[in-house]
Amino acid sequence: MMEKALSRSIRLLCVSGVAFGMHAASAQEAQNAPLQRVEVTGSRIRQVDLETAQPVQVMTQEQIQKSGLVTVGDVLNQLASAGTPDFDRGGSLTSNRENGGQYISLRNLGSNRLLVLVDGKRWTQSVDGYTDMSTIPSAMIERIEVLKDGASSIYGSDAISGVVNIILKKRMDGGLLGLYAGANDKKDGKGKDFSLSYGASSDKASLMLGLSHTEQGTVWARSREATRYPKGVRHPTAGLGVGPWGEVLVGDDRDLVLNHTGGEGGNGIGTGADPRNPANYHDWEDLPQDNFNSASQMMFQMPTKLDTLFTKGTIELPYNMQFSTTAMYSQRKSTAQIAGYPLNSETQSNYPVYIDQNSYWNPFGEDLYFYRRTIERPRITDNENRTLHIDATLSGNFEVRGKAWNWDVGYNHSAVRGTVMGTGNINLLNLKRALGPSFMNGSGVVQCGTAAAPIALAECQPFNMIGGPGTNSEAAIDYIMSTGQATYGSTINSATANLSGELLQLPAGMLGVAGGLEHREVRGNDIPGQFEQSGYSSDLAGNATRGRYTVREAYLEANIPILKGVTFAQLLSVDLATRYSDYSNFGNTTNSKASVMWKPIKDLLVRGTWAQGFRAPSVGDTFGGGSQSFDTYLDPCDSQFGQQSNPDVAARCAAAGAGPTFRQTTQNGAPITDSGGAQGAVPFNSGAGNAALQPERAKTKTIGFVYSPAWLTGFSGSLDWYDIRVDNLISGITATQTAEYCYVQNIAAYCNVIKRDASGQIISLSHGNANLGALETAGIDLSFSYRLGRTPYGQFTLRSDSTFVTKYKRQDDKESDFTDYLGQYDGGGGTAYYRQKSNLSLDWSMGNWSATWTARYFGKIKDKCYSNSLTSPVECTAVTEEGNWGRGVNRLGAMVYNDANVSYKTSWNGTLMVGANNIFDKKPRNTILGAASSSAIDANLPIDRFVYVRYNQAF
C-alpha cells in the first residue's frame, strides 16, 4: 500500500515538471527503492510522501541537455512561466554590473523577487540583489526544482515570485566527459562547452571533483539585415546618431558640417575636405550621410566565457552524523561593445570643452561648440566576475520514542568580486588641451601651444575634431582617450540551524514540525575609478556604493494531517509556517503561510496556498551612490510622438516651457523621428540609494489540482491558479516613466526632478529608487504528460506546459490608478507581458535511439506604433487604441519556434546528440519597445537557426 502511494506521489510531483519531460517512476521502481524521508523545495519538513501543496516544476540533467542550451539561465528562461529577464545578452548599452550575466524573472515579477538556492542554500547576489544564473555550471547539476509560489515564510526575503533550487550532483563513481559545440546559421553566436567530472565513494565517504568551460559567442548587429539598422529594415536611415564628421556651431545661427565623401546611410566611410577652408562646409540638415549608424559598431548579443572548479565531499560520522561540504569557484568574463562616443562640447556640463579659436584646424576665428562621434575607437567594456561559494553542514538524525528527527547546522559563504575595464571614452582634461591653441611647426607637424610658447608633443597631442576619421594619428587618439575602471563585490555569510521531525501521532497520520534559526550578514560595494568619479571623463560619472546590513531570523512550520482514508477525504492535511526577520537597516517583519492538500479520491489532489511575502531592500537600493546615465527616452511633451493630444498634458507641458510646437531632439539636435524617442544629449542621474526604503510586501494565493487517473495509465495533468499582489514596490524609475508621471499623471514629486532649458529640452532629470504603488498579476498554469504504451515503433510521450496570464497591472504611485500591461510591451522598460506562453513536446525512444520535438509558443503582443499620426500612421494597426504608453498600438502576431533533438547511446557508454533550435529558421520580428540596444529586434527571441552537437562519455 505504501509503495503504491509513493509511486502515485512521484507521478503527481512529476506533473509539475512536464515541460521538460520528467517521467513518472514505475511501480516496480518504487517497490525496489528504499523509502526515505526527503525535503522538497517549499517545505522544511522531511517526509516520505512527495506530494506537495505547492506547484514544483522539476527538470533533470538529461532534460537540460536535450534543450540544446548550455547555461542555466538560458534553460530556465524557456519556462512558460518565465518572463523577460531584467538583463539579457542584447543589452549592450546597459551599464549595470549585472550586464553579461543571466537572470530569471518568474511571472515577470523581476529577477530580484526570485530566490535562488543551490542545494537549499542561498546563492550569490549582486549589490542590487540579482542572482547571476550563469555562474552555476549546468554540467554539475542533478536536477532543478522551480517552486512557482511565494515562500518567504520558509526561506525569507526575495521568495515572492518563487524559488529556484538547483540540486547539484551528490556523488559519482567514475568520470564523465562532456563536449558541446553549436552555432547560428550565420556561423556566429558560437557556443562551446567542455566539462569533466570524476568521483569516488564508499559506504563512509564520497568525493567529487569537476571543472567546466563554457563560451557563448558574439553576434554583431551589422551581420544581418534584420539587425543592421537601429529602427529596422524598413527605416534604414532612421535612428542615426551623431556623425563622425565635425559639426560646429558658428556665430548665432549657423550649424555647419564639413564636406566629405561619406556614404549614404551614415556608415562613416569617406574622406573629409580641408577643415581650414571655410568654404568646405555645408549646412547641417540631418542628412543620413552626415550622421552615423551606431549599430554598425555594436554587438547585438554579447559574448561570455565561464570557467568553473567544483568539489563536493561527504563523510559519515559516528552517532548517525554526517559532514558535507561544497566549494565552487566560477570566473565569468563578458564583453560589451557599442559605438564610438557621441561627443559634444557639453558632454560633462560641469566641464565644457570647445574648439579653441586658435586651433590650427579652426578657420572661423571663434571658439566653436562641436558635435563629433569618435568612431575611431568603439567603447568596449570588459566585465570579469569571480564567484566563490563555500558551505559546510553537519547533520544527523535520531529517534525520540520511535519518531524520526533530523537536525543540521551549517555555514554558508557566497562572495562575488568583479572588475570592470572600459575603453573608448574621452579624457576631457586632455581633450581640452588637444583642442586648444595649436600650430604647424617647422617640421610640418601640428603641435599644441603657439610658436612663441610651444608644448612638447610628449606632453600634448593636438586633435583634429572637425576632419573626421583618418585625420588623426594613433598617438593623438590615444592622447584623448581614457581607460575607465571600477571594482564591485558582494558577500553573504550565513549561519543556520534546523530541526525537523515527527512530533506526535494523530489519527490521520504523523504531525510533522520544523524550526530553525539563521543569522545572515550582507555587505557590498561598487566603486568607480577615481577619474570616473571626478567628472573629467566622458564615462558616466558615479559615486561609490558601500553598505552592510545583518538579519536574524527564526521560523516554525507544522504539517497537520486531519483526515485520511475516509469517504471524500483520502487525504486532508494543512501546512502552517511563519518566519520572523529582524533587519538592522529597517526593522522587523513577520510573514506566514497556510497550505492545504485534499484528495477527495485517490486519483485527484486539490491544493491551495495563502502566503505572505517580502523583499528587503538590497545594499544598492539603500546605499547606492548613483551614477550618470545617457537615457533613451520619449518626452511626453513632444508634439508629434508624445501625449500633447491630451489637453491636460498639453497644458502641463506648456507651463513647463514645452509649448504646442515643441519637438524633442536627438543628440545632434534634430527632431526625433519615431515614438521610440532618442538618447539624451546630456547625462541624467540614476540609481541613487534611499536609506528610507521599506521592504516590499506581497500576498500570494494559489488553488489547483493534480489528476493522475488510474484508468488512463501514463497520464498526469495539473492546473493551478495563482494571484499575487506586491505592495510598497521598490521601483527603479526610468527617464521615460519619470517624465510621464509628471506630465501625464500629474504627480508633483516627479516634476520636481526635471529641468528644461529655454527651448523646452530636458537638461536635467534624476531617477532613482522609491517605495511606489503596487503590482498585481494572476493567471493559470496548465500542464500534462501522457506516456503512451510501448509500440513496435518505440515509446512516445507527449508533454505540455502553458501559462495563461489573466491579469498584470501596476500602480506607479499610491495616489495613481493602476495601468494595465497585459498583452503589451512595457512602455518604460521593454518587458514583454505575454498573455500566453506554451511548450509542447513529443519524446520518442527506441533501443539506443531517442528524439524530442518541441514547439515553443509566444502569444501575440501589442507594441508602440512607429508613428501614431492620425493622417499617416506607420507600423500602426490601431491609431486611437491606448497602450500603457499612451495612444497608438501596433499589434504583433504570435510566434512559434520548433526545436528538434536526436541522440544515440553507444556500446562504450557514450551518448551522441545532435539538434537544432528554431529549426525552420523563423525570422525575428521588429519591435519599438522590446528592441535590443543595437537594433529594433527582441533579443529574447531566436535570431537564427541554431545547430549543435553534444557528446558525453562515461568512464
N, C-alpha and C positions, 0 to 999 in steps of 0.2 A: 504493500500500500504506500509506504514511504517512498519507495523507488519510483512508483508511478507519479506520485505528487511532485517529486524532484524533476522528473522528465518533463512533466507539463509546465513546471515553473520555468525551466530553461527555455522551453518553446515560447512561453509568454514574454520572457525577457528579450529573446532574440527578435521579437516583432519590432522592438524599438530600434533595432539595427538593420532593418531590411534594406535600407537604401544602399548598403554596402554588402549585402548578401550573407549575413551571418545566419547559418542554417541551424535549425533546432537539433539538439542531440537526440539520438535514437534511444529508445527504451533500453536496449541491450547495453549501450554505453553507460547509461545511468546506473544500471544494475551492477556493472563491473567497477564503477567509480566509488571510492570511499566517500561517505557523507561527511562533509566538513562545514563548519560554520565560517562563513566568509563575510567580508564587509563590502557592500555595494555602494557605489557613489550616490550620495544623497542621504545616507544614514551612517551613524557611528556604531550601530548595534549589529554585531555579527549574528548571522542566522543561517540555518540550513536552507530554508526556502528562499529562492532568489526572486520571488515576486516582489514588486515594489509599487508603492503608491504614487511614485513619480515617474514620468517618462524618461527612460535612459536609452540612448542610441549607442550601439556598440559596433566597432569595426576592428577587424583583426589585421595582422601583418600581411596576410595573403591578400586581403581585400584592398589594403593600401597599395600594394604593388600592382594589382590589376587596374588601378585607376590610371596608371601611366604617369603619375606625378611623383616627385622625389622629395618634396618638402611637406612638413606637417601643415603649414599654412595653406598651401595650395589644396591639399586634400580636404581640410575642414571647410574651406570656402566653397566646396562643391555641395555641401549640405543644402537641402531645400530650405532649412530654417536659417541659414546664414545670410546676412545682409551684405551691403557694400562695406568693405574694410575701411577703417579710418585712414590708413596709409597704404598705398599699393605701389607696384613697380612702375606705374605710369605717372607717378607724381614727382617728376624730376625737378620741378620748381619748389617742392616742399622743402622748407629749411629746418624742420624739426629733427632732433637727434634720432627719432624713430625711423626716419627715412632710410630705406634699404632693407628693413625688416618685413615681417609678415604678421598680420593681426586679424583677429576674428571678431566680427560684430554679430553676435547671435540675435536674431529677431530685429536687427537694425537698431539695437539699443546702445550701440557704441562698444568699441573694443575694451574700454576701461570699465565697463559694467559686467564683464565676464571674468570669472575667477578661473585661473589656470593652475592645475595641480599636476605634479609629477609623482607618481606613487603615493598619492594622497597628501602631498606636501606642497605648500605654496612655491611657485616658481618665481624666477626673477621678474622684476618690473622696472620700467624706466622711471625717471624722476616724475613724469606726468602720469604714471600709473598704468602704462601699457605693457603687455607681455608679448615679447617677440617670439612667435612660434617657430621661426626658422632656426633658432638656436638649439632645438631639440632634434637630434638626428633620427630620421624615420627608420633607419636600419636597426636601431636599438629597441624599437617599440614591439611589445607583445600585442597590445590592443589599446584602443582609445574608447573611453566611455564619456558620452556627452549627456549631461543632465540638463534637460530643457525645462527647468523650473527654478524658482528662487530658492536659495539655500543659505541665507545669511545666518539663520539660527543654528546651523551646523558648522559652517566654515567662516562666518564673519563677513567683513567688508568685501564688496565687489561682486558678490554672487547674486546679482539682481536678475540678469537675463538667464543665468545658468552657470554650469560648471563644466569645464573640460578637464578630465582626469586621464592623464597619459600614463599607462601602465607599462613600465619597462620590463624587458626580459629578466626573469629571476635567476635562472641558471641554465647552463649549457653543458653538454658532454660532447666535446669535439669542436669543430670550427665551421664557419660559414663565410664564404666569399661571395660578394655581390658586385656586379658590374652593370652599368646602365649608361646609355647614350641616346640622345634624341635631338631633333632639330625641326624647325619650321620648314615648310616647303621652300621658302626663300633662303634656306641654309643659314638662317640666323636664329637668335634665341636658343642657342645650343645648350642642352642640359647634359650634365655628366654627374655620375655618382659612383663612388668606389667605397666599399665597406668591407671590413674584415673583423670578425669577432671569433673569440675562442674561449671555451670554458671547460672546467673540470669540477666534478663534485663527488662527494661520498655521503655516507649517512650522517656524518657530523659536520661537514663543511662544504661550501661551494665558492668558486671564484670565477668571475667572468671579466674578460677584457675586450675592448672593442675600439676601433678607430674608423673614421669615415671622412670622406672628402666629397663635397657637393658643389657643383657650379651651375649657375644659370646665366646664359649669355645675353649680350646686348641686342636690342632691336632698335635700329636707328629710324627716326621719323622719316628721313629722306629716302629710305629704301623701298617705300611702297607709295603708289599713287594715292591710296586711301589716307595715308598719314602725312603726306608731304606738305600739306597746306594747313595753316592754323585754323581756318574756318571751313575746311572741306574742299573736295574736288570741284564742287560747283561754284566755288568762290576763290579761285587761285590767287587773286591779288588782294583779297580782304584780310584784315588782321595783321598786316605787315607793320613792323615796328620801326624804330629809329634806324636810319640808314648808316652805312659806313663812310659816306661822303660828307665832308664838313658842311653843316648847315649853320649859318651865322645870322644874327640879328644886327642890322646896320641902321644907324640913325633911329628915328622914332617908329618907322613903319615898314622897313624893308627886311624881308625874310628871304635870304639868298642861299643857294646851294651851288657847289662847284660843278661845272660842266664835267662830264665823264662819259665813258663808253660802256657803263654798266648795263647788263641785260635786263629784259623785261621780266617782271616777277620778283624783283628785289633780291637777286642772287648775289649781289655784292661783287661780281666779277667785272673787271674792266680797268681802265686807266684814267686817272684824273688829269685835268688840264693844269696848267701852271697857276697855283693859287695866288701868286704875287701880282697877277694881272687882273684888275677889277672887271675887265670885260669878259673874263672867263667864268662868269656866274650867271645863273638864271633864277627867276622867282621860284621859290619852293611852293608847289601846289599839290602836295601829297601824291605825286605820281609814283607808280609801282617801282620804276627803275631808280627812284631816289630813296626808297625805303629798303627794308630787309626782311626776308622770310626767316624768322628765328628758328623755325622747325628744321631748317637745313643744317643746323649745328646741334640739334637737341636729340637726346635719347627718348624714344617712345617708351621703351621698357629698360630699366636699369639692370646692370649685371650684379651678381653676388657670388661670393665664394664662402664656403663654410668648412672648417676643419674641426673635428671633434675627437677628443680622447675620453674614454668611458671605462669605469671599473665598478664592479659590484661584488660584494662578498657577504657571506653569511656563515656563522659558526654556531653550532648547538652547544649550549652550556648546561651545567647541572641544574637541577631543580626546575626542569621544564622551561628553561630560559633560552633565549636566542638573541644574538647580537648581529645586526646587519648594518651595512654602510654602503653608501653610493657616492661616488665622486665623478664629476663631469666637468670638462673644460672645453669650451667652444670659442672659436675665433671666427667672426664673420667680417668679411671685407666687402663693401659695396661702393659703387661709384655712380655719381650723377653728373651729367654734362648738359649744360644749357648754353645758349648763345652768348657771344661776347657782350660785355656790359653796355647798356644803353646810357651812355654818359651825357650829362649836360652840366652847365655851369653851376647849378644848384643841386647837384646830386646829394650833397650834405648842406642843408640850408644854413647851418651854422658856420660853414667854411666854404663860401662860394669861390669858384675859380673861373677866371676869364682868360681869353687870349689877349695878351698884353699888346698895346698899340705899337710897341717897338719890337714885337716878334718878327723875325726875318720873313715869315710867311703871311703876315697880316698886311694887306695893301690898303686898308681903309683909314688908317691914322686914328683909330679909337679902340678902346678896349671892347672886345667882342664877346657877347653871350653866344654859346655854341651848343649844338647837339651833335653827337657822333657815337656810333656803336663801334666798339673796339673788337671787330671780328677776328683780328689777328690772333687773339688768344681767347678761345671759349672759356667759360667758367666751369671749372671741374672741382667737385667736392668728393674727397675720399673719406669714408667713414669706417674706421676699424673698431669693431665692438668685441669685447672679450667678456665671456660669461663663465663664472666659476660657481659650481654648486657642490656642496658637501653636506651630507646628512648622516647621522648616526642614531640608531634606535636600539634600545634594549627592551625586549618584550618577553612576556611569559604568560603562562596560563596556570590556573589552579582550580580546585573544586571546593565548594562550600556546601556541605550536606547534599552531595551528589549533583550539584548545579555548577555548570561551567562558567568560568570567568576568565577574562583576558585583560592584560594591562600592558602599557608601554610608556616609556619615557624617551624623549628624543631631543636632538638639537639639529637645527636646520640653518645653514648659511648659504645665502644666494647673493652674488655680487655681480654687478655689471660695471665695466670700465670701458671708456671709449675715448678715441682721439679723432678729431675732425681736422683735415687739412684742406684748404681751399686755394686755388689759383685762378687767375683771370680777373680779379678785382684790381682796383686802382689805388695807388698810394697818392692821396691828394696833396700831401706836402711836396712830394717830388714832382707831381703834375704841375703844381703852381710854378715851380722853378723852371720846368721844361717848357711852359707856355709863357714864361716871362721874356724879358728883352733877350734877343739873340742876333747874331751877325755872321756873315761869311768871313772866315779868317783868311790869312794869306795862303794857306794850303788848299783853299777851295772847300773847306769843311765848315758847316754851320756850327756855331759854338754859342753856349749860353753867355749872357752878360753883354757888354758893349766892347767896342775896340779899345776904348780907354780903360775899361775895367772888366777884362775877360774872366770867365770862370772856367777852370780847367775841365776838360772832358771827363776826367776821372771823378769829378765832383758833380757834374750836371750834364745830362744829355738832352739837347733840345728836341721837342716833339712837334711834328707837323700835324696838327689836329685837323686841318682842312683837307689835306691832299688825299686822304683815303688809303685803302690797303696798298701795300707795296712801296709807300713813300717814306717809311721809317726803317731804320736799321734794327736788327735784333737787339743791339745794345740799348737803343732808345726805347724800344718796347719794354725790355727788361727793367729799365730805369723807372718807368712809371707804374710798373706792376707791383702788386702786393701779394704776399703769401699769408693767408689767414690760418689761424689755428684755434682750436678750442678743446677742452677736455670735459668729460662728464662722467658721472658714476652714480650708482645707486646700490645700497646694501640693505638686505633684510636678514636679521638674525632673530631666530625664534626658538624658544624652549617650550616643549609641550609635555603634557602628562594626560593619559587617557585610561579609563577603566570602563569595561563593559561586561555584562553577563546576565545571567538569569536570576531574577530576584525571588520569585515565588511562582508556584504552580497555581494557575487559575483553571476553572472548569473548561475553558476553551483553549487552553494552552499556557505556555510559559510567559510570564511578564518579563520582558527584556528591558534593560536600562543601560544607559551610557552616560558618562560625565567626564569632564576634563577641564584643564587649565592651560592657558597659553600666555606667554609673555613675548611680545614682539617689539623689536626696535627697527625703525625705518629711517634711513638717512640718505641724502642725495645732494648732488651738486652739478651745476652746469656752468662752466667758467669760460667765457670767450677770451681770446687773446687780448692783451693789454692794448695793442694797437687798434683792434676792432672796437674795444670799449671807448677808445678816445674820440671816435667820430671823424678821424682823419683818413678813413678808408671808405671806398665805395661799398665795401662789405657792410652788411646790416649791423649797425651798432647795437650792442646789447649789454645789459648789466648781469653781474654774476648771480646765480641762484645757489643758495646754500640753506639747508634746512634739515630738521630732525624731529621726530616725534616717537613716542612709545605708546603701547597699548597693552592693557591687561584684560584678559577675557576668561570667562567661565561659562560652561554650557551644561545642560542636562537634557536628556532625551529618554523617552519611555515608549515602548511598543506594547500596547494593551490589547490582548485578544479578548473579544467579547462573546462571539458565538462561533461554533464550529460543528459541522456535520448535522445541521438541522434543516428542516424544510425552508427553502428560500434563503438560507444562510449557511452554505457550505463553509464559508469563512466570513467573519466580520471582525475587523481589528482597527484600532486607532493608534496613530503615532503622534506624540506630542513632543515638542522641543522648544527650548528657549535659550538665548545667549545674552549675556551681559558683557558689554565692552566699555572700557574706561580709557579714553584717549587723552593724551597730555595736551593736545592743541585745541580741542573744542569741548571736551566733557564726556559724558557717558550716554549710552544708548542701550536699549533692550529690545531684542527682536525675537519673535516667536513664530511657531508654525504648528499647524494641525493638519494631519492627513488621515484619510480613511480608505480602507480596502474592503470591498464587499463582493463575495462570489455567490450570487443567488443560485447558480447552478455550477457544476464543475467546469463547464466549458467557457464560462463568461466571468471576467473580472471587471468590476466597476471601481474606479478610483477617483479621488479628488483631493485637492490641497488648497489650504489658505495659508499664506505666508507673508510675513513682514520682511523687508529687506532694507539695506542701506549701503551707501558707498561713501567712505570717508574721503575728505579732500586729500589729494596727493601732495607730495612735497612741492611740486611745481605749482599746483593750484594755490597753495598757501604762501610759499616763499619765492615764487618766480620773479626774477629780476625784470622780465620783459625785454623786448628787442624790437628793432625796426623791421618792417616788412613792406615789400612792394606788392601791395594787394591788387589783384584783378577784381574789379567791382563794377556794378552798374549804379549810377546815380539816379535815384527815382525822380529827380528834378529835370532829367534830360527831356527835352520837349518832343523828341521823336521816339525814343525807345523806353522812356521812363513812364511815370504814372500821372503826368500832368493832365491827362484827360479827366482825372478825378478832380472836381473843383476844390475840394478841401486840400488835396495835395498841392495843387497849383498855388493856392493861397499861402500855404506854409513855405513853399519854395520861394515865392516872390518876397515874402517877409525876410527870408534869409539872404536875399540878393541874387537868386536864380530865377529870373522872370520867365514869361511865357515863351520866349525865343531862346532860352538858354540851351547850349549844347555842351555836354561833357566831351572833353578832348582826350586824345591818346597821349603817349609820352612825347611825341613830336609835334603836338599842338593841333592835330587835325581832329575834326569831329568824329566820334565813334560811328561805326557803320552797321552795328547789329546789337541785338539785345544781350549779347554776352558781355558787353561793356569793354573795359580795357584795363591794362595795368597802369597804376598811377605813376605820375612823373616824379612824385616826391614820396619818401617812405612814410608810412603810418607807424604808430606804436601799438604793439600787440603783445598779448601773453603775460601781462603784469599780474603778479600774485595778489591774493586778497586774504589777509590774515583773519578777516571776519567770517570767512566761509563756514557754513554748517554742512553736515552730511546730507546727501540725498536720501529721501525716504521712499520706499516702494511697498506696494501691496500686490501680491500675485494670487490669482485664483485659477485653478485648473479642475476640469472634470473630464473624465474619459473612460473608455472601456477597451478591453483586450478580449478578442474572441478567437478561440482555438478549438473548433468543433471536432468532436470525436468521429462524427460521421463523414468528415472530409479530411482524410489523412494528409498531412503535409501542408495544411493551410493555417495561417495565423494572420490576424488583422487587428489593427488598433486605430482608434480615433480619439484624439484629445483636443479639448477646447481650452484655450488659455486667455486670460485677461490680465494685463499688467499696467499699473499706473505708477509713475515715478514723479514725486513732488520735490520741490526745493532743488530743481535741476542746477547742477554746476555746469554752466554753459560757457564755452569759448565762442564769443560772438565774432562773426566775420564783419568785414568792412561793409559789404552789401547789406547785411542784416542791420548793422548799426544805423546806416542811412535810412533804411526802410522803417525801422522802429521809430525814428524821429519824424520823417515826413509823411509816411503812410499811416502809421498807427498813433502818431502824435504823443509819444512818450518823451517827456521833457528831459529825463536823465540822459537820453542818447543825444539829444540836440546839444546838450552842454559840452560834449566832447568833439564836436565838429566845428571847424572854422573854414570860411571861404574867403577868397580874395575879392578884389573889386569886380572881377569879371564873373564871379559866381563859382569858380572852380574850387573844389575842396583841396585845401592845402595842409590841413591838419586833421587827423582823426585818430582816436585812441579806442582800442577794443581789447578787452581782457576777459577775466572770468568773474562770474557772479552767480548767486543762487536766484534763478529766474524760473517762474512758471512751472509747468508740468508737462508730462508726456504720457500718452495713453496708446496702447496697442492691444489688439485682440485678434484671434484667428483660430484656425483648426489645423492640426497635423493629422494626416491620414496616411497609414502605411499598411502594406500587406505583403505577404510572401507565400507563394504556393509552389511546393516542390512536388512535381508530378511523379507518378510511379515510374520505375525504371522500364525503358523500352529497348527494343533491339537497336535503336538509333542513339542510345545514350540516355543520360539523366538530364532533365530540364528543370529549371527553377525560374519562376517569374517573380520579380521583386519590384515594388513601387514605394516611393516615399514622396509626399507632397505637403506643402504648406500653403494654406489659403488664408491670407490676411484680410480680415473684415474691418479693421479699424487701425488707423495710425494718424494721430493728430498731436500737435504740440502747441502749448501755450507759451509764448515768448516772454511774457511778463504776467505777474499775478493779477494785474488790472486789465489785461487784454483778453480778447476772445481766442479760442482755440483755432488753429489753422490746420486744415486737412491736407495731408501729404500722401494719402493712399493712392497708389497707381500713378505716381508722379516722380520726377526727379526733384530733388531739393533745390529750390532757387538760391539758397545761400551756400550750400556746401557740395552739391553734386551727387549726393547719395540717391540710389535708385530704390524706391519703395514699391516693389512689385506686389501685385495682388496675389500672384501665384508663382511658385517655383516647384518644379517636379523633376524627379529622376525615375526612369523606368528602365529596368534591366532584364535581360534574358541570359541566364547562365546555361551552359551545356558542358557536359563532361562524358568522356567515354574512354576507358582504359587510361593511357598516359596522356591523352589529349583533353584539353578543356578550352572553352572560349566564352567570352562575355560581350554582349552588345548592349550599350547604354544610350538612351536618349535623354538629353537634359533640356528642360523646357523653362524659358523665361517669359513671363506674361507680357502683354502689351503695356506700354507706359506712355505717359504724357510728358512732353518736353516743351521748353520755351520756343516760341517762334523765332526764326532768324530775323524776321521783320514782321511786326503786327500792324502794319499800316492798313487802315480800313480800305484804302483805294487800291493799293498794290501790295498785298501781303506776299511774303517769300517764305517757303517752307513752313506754312501755317495752315493747318486744317480747320481751325476754329478761332477766328479772329476775336470774337467777342466773349469767348469762354474764359472763365477765370481759373488760373492755377495758383499755387501757393506763392508765386512770384508776382502775380497780377494778371492783367489782361493778355490774351493771346496764347493759344495752345496748339502744339503740333503733335499729333498722335503718331506714335511709333509702334509698329506691329510686333507681335510675339516672335521669339527666336527659338529655334530647336537645333541643338547640336548633337551629333551622333558620334559615339566613340566605339571602337572595336579592339578586342584583345584576344590573342590566341597563344596558348602555351603548351609545352610538351615536356614531360618528365622523362629524363634519360635513365638508362640502366645503371649509370655510375653516379647516382644521387645528384644529378644536375637538373636544372629547370631552365629551359629557353623560352623566352616570352617576347612576342612582337606585337605591336599595336599602333593605332593611330587615333588621336583625338581630333574632333571636328573632321571626320573622315571625308565628308563631302565638300570640305573647304568652303563653308558658308562665309560670305563676306561680312565684314563688320558694318555696323550702322553708324551714321553720323548723328551727333548729338551736340546741343549747345551746353546744357547744364552738366551732363555726365562726361564731358570731354577730359581727355588726358592733358597733362601740362603742355604738350607739344602740339596736339592735333585734336580735331573735332571727332574723336573716336573714343568710345568707352573702353579703357584698358582692362576692365574686369571681365570682358568677354573675349573669346578667341579672336586672334588677329589673322590666323592662318591655320592650315592643316599642320598638325604636329605628329611626327612619326618617331617611334622609339623602339629600342631593343634592350632587353634585360636578360642577364644570365646569372643564376645563382648556383653555387657549388658547395655542397656539404662535404665535410671530410672529418 
